[in-house]
């Protein structure tokens, strides 16, 4: 049969309809069971409703966001809409207990233990069934000396070790060999049950962990959520919408016929943002927030936007979006001023340490470059005294919650800080640490810095290159860095300081080499550049930088 683009697909192709609206409508309709989802009859759930309801309830309790751990243990194991209250209670208890623990290893062990307990609870019937089949196998083998080699025994062992993908997958075959080997070695029934339980529970645990990324990605594309390093967070400017979405409780689970009809209707379900009264209330809220924030920051409020006299939903949405855009510079300035606070300094350090320890972030490895740039940007914001618009300091996109959307585009520095004393600091951040560090990241850095230096001949331009570790090859290239400038028709030496993330942390206010203003930052960077005079190559320079900060790169 010919392939046709669905109504929601056409809506996604329509430039006048925001992508977030399309995804929000579609994902709100997803239910289990349904014709598009193969699931057990125990399911009676709308996954997005569960996520939104949990986020709103936790926010009302003063607990911001849902962590990746909490999603895997409690959100994805909520099988029925009406179980959400119980899931939220468990999240609150889990977070309270986890916060009392000290050390990453201890917290990780607590997570794995809690996840295993939850999986054991959910799949107790499955384990009971497999243990019954094990008893059947043991009794039949005891009654007949040749039973072990029979086709019936082989089939029964397959049933005992099968997974959701069948009995012939690699993990099931491996467990089968282990189980048979243990039985032939005369191990007791309890040990055989442990082999079965470990296989089944580990498999289910891995599945829940793997699907957490999917839950986060789908939730995020609705436009309701933002991401921090470790949490899925309800956006402040979408809170009213989220609260309205769950105000009437979960939607009904539709019959197959009704589901298919509704699922391919691009106008269903009706959203609060389709309602004139809701939009006007939200616009009034945004106006109040804008004036309040401008007053708090001693800034001139943006020019007032006239609300259309006609009750036109599209025009009202446009006005709402414009208000959100006008609010962003004020929110970003408040964010900038807050980075010097002790709590923010600690948060910055915690995120950098998570990156250095290669800890799992909310969206895994794909999100790490964006988080790395964002957290280093915050580190430099904490040094303060930025005279111009804050959004001009970064070349990566952030959302309305001031969290990163993506890492910086190619061809420009990740961030550039202009200071009042004719001092400019372009900053490049990479997570690469191997031999290709310079080829992939360092060589473009030189071009970016040369471009900035050529445009600002009367400024001192000092580039900073930050990575978890600095490879000696990159350090040596920066040690003797120079490029030919077409504008100046000469070879120009470049000032580029390579720093590890640990060394960069030392430059934050309150730290050992903390900078409270750009003058102090300028001094430290020049001191590090001066160290080259005592060195013969980049490796020597790295050692001198280590000594300067009294920290090791190891």
Steps between C-alpha positions, in 0.01 A plus 500: 500500500618859440662683788320812615615775732270512803323814621747537792783453249364781284465717810867436577589620150292816543728791595210680669447220752770466771659153506454487877121530459490207259713277722307600813165405344632172364682390814204586722300247297749216539348234722566142599334281394441623146525375140837675464652358821554133578460479875361284776136529601615621842576839340238772521718805466576820305881537532520877443218564746698309766816706435316835503295413809814392687691816400215731607442323831870492587530871411210578731684310773811714444687220325619615161521255212516123462837329490601229256514255789148591613364467146647150462383375840162666548367677189556225246367239739170686553272264311169677567412870501342472843829376649673836451441618859676191631789555258539860619507391865773252416701766314481733802616222735774391260637851457492566874693179571748558217573856615608366839762276338859612448718404205425411139570130543259470793228691311549285191472184709178633656357568154579152371358340813177702482460428129551129560240501780250678275560258213468204738167641618371547147614166365433278799236306302745442215767366739242282673404355162864428410565342840195273451640389166837437669324280758331313214836446332667380822221256586487352150876463484501330840233257380672409173874450451488594133272802531784756490583413140140495376342762266238567770772595752670724244170679431427541872846648565437743214174610660678552832768726347306674223479881482250736345689446173482121521719210608763518226650840574858509625416584863246216527741247346775611739271462802391159375860379488569642847185339644573157351863518613399588856244218507757245375743623768242410763423853618187533719163621370547840666813561293314402183221744591758774555636446148150535356417804714825682424453441127140620493539792740823629344334490160197694622722750683707566187182547298366759744833685502521496118144630456558789739671698222195444279268629771717809548526573126129462433406710804741772394371540143155592632643837603386451860839394634857616526811303598758564766805276531309237696127581485202541272354832616164663432558837331389797708313656210318172428389430857151646453451289186624184675272559799201550270582182305475282811225696680223266385689181572623242251331471162290189436657193342332483160385198303714401203262663251473826696873507563592472131242765404627741767869423458502609135294812563748791516255715699455253786518526792389859558779677690467784750692713250205459261291692752481881485437542873804288593724692259388837635567386858844373399580826318401698809725276712795551265447877499498511878812283515680723248426824688591341833831363373592828327434687825709249698792544260456878472449459126258675267206264428461403133253702299147386585344267248141569402264205536282451190142615554374207293482173685732332252695202640786525247553871569488444875755219471722734301475766771577243767810383310615860457464561874709192570772630265498840673526333839808293408765778525372589847503136611849453360632807682353375829658161432837668436485697826413185695806303389717659771278357773653218702221262406561561128877466541444163667263394225755598233770299679266202536419496128867528402587216738223289344651562158850415624375182667318405179173471687179433310318823418130542436534438124816292507805565282311699233434782746847517655655757259205737552520463879878551493472829310208616714673434833826669390291797382351518849851482648603812305171676578586453869814711452259787427534853354356431155390833356294392199200272440557159655370308199788643295751311716393159367466338158289207616124500541320491835129452567263718703617321815858608416613141447702396192320375192808415292871565492639798306484501123819455298709787372484717814638492851279322754482822702662844499522739795557872432618699801522876553879520522561410133526134597331218305490133597382251235442160661495157337387187683553140398461160662764346274818397680684284244759567231235646271416774752692765308404382151129490585471800732827689542568596139156668455558680833797685352294619204218618728742696717679649199165611358408675827845656538486635143167669572620652829856620441499722809398217738702236679348173377585199719341172398427226753486135393334273758481120507492225765870448421732687265688282255869595464460541122229763548703672771804518272299651215365768736847548650630626165169609351508743210306554179533715192254791504384609155366822648835589657709324234725350762542197725332578833574319829186381678441484874322173585495355852429124530326408825355181636149522637642454848734795452218714360296429814779659702425833329145523640430750779578352840744242364877487553574719198153650487439802277251755626527715188652501150814680621590202721414259218721698263787485750480120540478439126798728431696327777437166332602637161820638654590149623584413136820701536628240748409203276638333193185335376129446565551209738728712719237773493230256616718403796553866588123566478440203732750643745340845473165361613657243733278230350574188297352411164472138601 
